[in-house]
Every structure is written in structure tokens, then in C-alpha cells.
Amino acid sequence: MTWMVTGGAGFIGAHVVRAMLAGGQRVVVFDDLSTGSADKVPAGVPLVTGTVLDREALDAAIREHGVTGVVHVAGKKQVGESVERPLYYYKENVTGLEVLLESMVAAGVDRLVFSSSAAVYGMPDVDLVTETTPCAPMSPYGETKLVGEWLIHAAAKAHGLRAASMRYFNVAGAASPELADEGVFNLVPMVFERLEAGEAPRIFGDDYDTPDGTCIRDYIHVEDIASAHLAAARRLEEAEAGTDLTLNIGRGEGSSVREMVDRILKVTGNEDATAEVSARRPGDPARVVASAERISEELGWSARYGVDEMIESAWQGWRLRHP
Ligand SMILES: O=c1ccn([C@@H]2O[C@H](COP(=O)(O)OP(=O)(O)O[C@H]3O[C@H](CO)[C@@H](O)[C@H](O)[C@H]3O)[C@@H](O)[C@H]2O)c(=O)[nH]1
């Protein structure tokens, strides 16, 4: 098979490309380079520069590279921005996927691994979130991921597409410093940024109904995210027409913000610093932790890395960019 990785020049996509190559898959990258960069694409992997909104560009890439499956990682992913610019998010994430599906169906490409998100669950009121926990996204971003899953379900039924929607929990870490996330939109890089500025890291609320009062999340190493995509791609290669999997990618273990900040202070040699507690950030659920049972059963996959490895590898990437 030849897998086209959309968004393969971005943070998560670049990790997926490397995992697929290491697993012996043939890969081509399709990326509009709006946030990704060509230097993240490994030598020898073709890079097609284009947007998934461009049907002709997709058709040409599929034809010219003999694509037989797609890993669709391209998309917009900032929750806050999606609230300000919902139509943009719907266009990029929903219309983009719809155009991609049209192109795939027309070309007879019938395998798809899709980047979904734990954001589809919104504020789940359960200890461990399973794939059957009701979805109630809290942002346009989460909505676009859920609608994307619906599009895929419909295409699996009507056109025999074989698909896996991968619901990522809180992604962190890097396989190597050059591949680290350049955005400062999540807890780990936000703490790095505060430390670099000589400021105390901020904890958004310590009055939640959790053991230490801070929010609990399921942090997952981006290399684990990538290996889960390889496992899904392999599974789809063998799958019957209409196979339609929805899978959490998490560790099944929660870490509180306070625990994460303490680990970050340790790893970065800032044990003397203390975090300051500020007001709750609107829309933050107290606890979002995956049940990782289904993915283990379906793909035989489980996470290899823990939070220290995520923080250490992210820190090396940060130091490369901020010497
Ligand atoms: O300086 C900071 C930054 C974050 N937090 C807290 O840390 C936790 C994690 O925050 P963040 O890293 O922003 O992740 P989430 O808000 O959990 O959302 C992430 O995880 C979701 C999936 O679960 C994805 O949909 C989102 O795109 C992704 O940003 C939250 O409780 C935040 O309030 C702080 O206390 N201080």
C-alpha cells in the first residue's frame, strides 16, 4: 500500500510519517504548509504542497503517487481560535474532510485513518471515558471532529470505506528535538514559556473536585500517538469493507496539573520555583482520562511512554529553539 499522510509536515503528522516508514510502509505527504514545514518531511518521502480543500490537487496526488490509503492528520486544532473563527474551522476540518472523501471514493481509495480528538466528549462525567461515553463537544473545534466522524461513518456504510477515527487525548513530547511542537497552546509548553520569562507557571484553578483540586488529564506521548496510527493502518489493510472503528488513544492514566507542573519544574531544574494558582479557565472539565481498553483489544496497541519521557523530550525541543 501507499499511504498519503495529510498534514504530514506538521507536529503530529511528522511523527506519524516516521512511524509508518519505520513500519515498512510507503508514504507520501500532502500538506499546505500553513503550519507545517517542508524540513519536517524525511528525505525520500514525496511532499505534495496543497490543501485538502482542493479536489484537483487531491485527485492528482492520489493518481500520481498510486495512493491506496490516507492518514488524515491535516486540520486546525486550537480550541480557543475555533470559538473566534468557527466557520474557518468548519471549512478546514469538515469541508476539507468531505472533499478528501469525495476524492478517495472517486479514486477507489478505501482506507482512512482519521485524527479525531477527546474534545468530542466535552465534559464527560465518568472516571474513564470509553468510546461509548456520550459525545457533547464544548467548542467548534470538538464539533468539527465529531462531524468528521459522522461523515466517515456514512462513507463507510455507503461506499465500503474502511476507517479508524482516533480520538487523541492530551498529546505531549517529541521523538527528537527538531520534531517538537512549535506551538505554545498546551500545558507543557506554556509552563516552559513562563519559566523562560522568569515567571511562575500558572495553574488554572485548584478548587476542582479532584484529589489535589487541579484538573486531571491523560497525557500521551506523540510517539505513542504515531505508533497507534501505524497499528490502525495495518489493521485496515486486512479489514473488510465497511469496517469502521472509533478508538481512544490514551494511556488510561490521569495526571493532575499540579503533578505535571511539579514534574516539569524538576525536569527543567527549577525545583525552587513555585506555581501560582489563578482562576479557573472557562470550559475546562475537571477530569478527562481515557479507557484504553478498546484500542488494546482491536489493535493490540498500548502506550509505551510516561509523563517524564514526554516532559524531557519536549524540554529538549524547547531548548533547541530557545538556546
Ligand atoms: O498554563 C497552563 C496551561 C494549562 N493549564 C491546565 O492544564 C490542563 C491541560 O490544558 P491543555 O494543555 O490546554 O489541554 P486541554 O485543555 O485538556 O485540551 C487539549 O486536549 C484536548 C483533548 O482532550 C484537545 O482537544 C485540545 O486540542 C488540547 O488542547 C487544563 O486543566 C488547563 O487548565 C494550566 O493550569 N496552566
The ligand as an ORCA input file, in Angstrom:
! r2SCAN-3c Opt
* xyz 0 1
  O      -0.531     27.329     31.842
  C      -1.385     26.460     31.960
  C      -1.899     25.709     30.868
  C      -2.866     24.755     31.084
  N      -3.327     24.529     32.351
  C      -4.322     23.462     32.586
  O      -3.762     22.253     32.109
  C      -4.784     21.369     31.681
  C      -4.473     20.918     30.260
  O      -4.627     22.036     29.400
  P      -4.246     21.985     27.849
  O      -2.853     21.502     27.675
  O      -4.591     23.334     27.285
  O      -5.177     20.856     27.265
  P      -6.782     20.669     27.270
  O      -7.475     21.915     27.607
  O      -7.055     19.473     28.115
  O      -7.065     20.369     25.733
  C      -6.202     19.525     24.989
  O      -6.707     18.253     24.903
  C      -7.896     18.111     24.166
  C      -8.232     16.652     24.069
  O      -8.559     16.132     25.300
  C      -7.709     18.633     22.773
  O      -8.925     18.594     22.140
  C      -7.200     20.041     22.801
  O      -6.934     20.408     21.476
  C      -5.969     20.119     23.607
  O      -5.561     21.448     23.712
  C      -6.095     22.159     31.799
  O      -6.716     21.828     33.006
  C      -5.636     23.614     31.863
  O      -6.489     24.452     32.592
  C      -2.846     25.258     33.428
  O      -3.278     25.074     34.565
  N      -1.885     26.192     33.197
*
